[in-house]
Amino acid sequence: MEETRLRSLVKAVTYRICVTIIAFLIAYWATESVEKSIQVIVMYLAGSMIIYYIHERIYANFIKWGLEDDNNECNERKTQNA
């Protein structure tokens, strides 16, 4: 069975909600302040997005491991079927 894009999107969103709630609870436990906990979460979410973007750009531009071109895949299939 193949996973649909919608399922992947829903999993990503629900994961992010769970992680954010847990981070908020930890921040609240540490600060005992809703306002400070919200500030922590805002910084956490902004920082996570920035780090994720940088990580993706590094992989896209410098790390070629795990990439295959379309011609290579076709050639491998032809070799296997021969």
N, C-alpha and C positions, 0 to 999 in steps of 0.2 A: 504494500500500500504506500502511496506517495502522499506526503504532507502538502496541503494547499498553502498558498501564500497567506490567505486569511487566517488559517490556523496558526501559522508562524507569527503573524502580527498579534493575534490575541494572546498567544503564549508570552510574547515579549512584553506586552502591556501589563498582563497580570503579574509577571515576574517583577517588573519595575514597581508596581503598586506594592507588592509584598515586601520588597527590599526597602522601599521608602518608609513603609509603616514600621518595619523593624528598626531602621535607622532613627526614626523619630522617637520611638520608645526608648532606645538606648540614650539618645540625646536628652530626653526628658528625665530619665533616671539619673543621668550625670548632672544635669543643671537644675532640675526641679522647677523649670520655667517653660511654659508653653511658647512664649515669645522667643526665647533663646533657642529652643528646639526648632522652631520654624526657621530661624535664621540659619541654623546648622543645616537643615534640610535644603534650603535654597542654595547655600554654598556647595553642598554635596552634589545636588543635581547639576548645577552649572559646571562644577569641576569635572564631574563624570562625563558630561557631554564633550567638554574640551579635550579631555584625555582620550576619549573614544575616537574623536575626529583625528587627533594627532596619530594615534595608533593605526587607524585605517590608512592614513596617508603614507605612513612609513611602510606598511605592508604593500600598498599599491605601487610605491615608487622604488623600493629598495629590496624587498624580499620576494624572490621569484619562486621559492619552494612551493610545491603543490599546484603549480599552474600547468595547464596543458593547452596547446593550441588545437583548433578544430581539426587540422590536417593530421596531427599526430594521433588523435583518437580514431579517425577514419582508417589510418594506416594500421593501427593496432588491431582493429576489428577485422580488417581484410586478412592480416597475417593469421589471426586466430581461426578464421573461417576456412582458410586454405588447407 
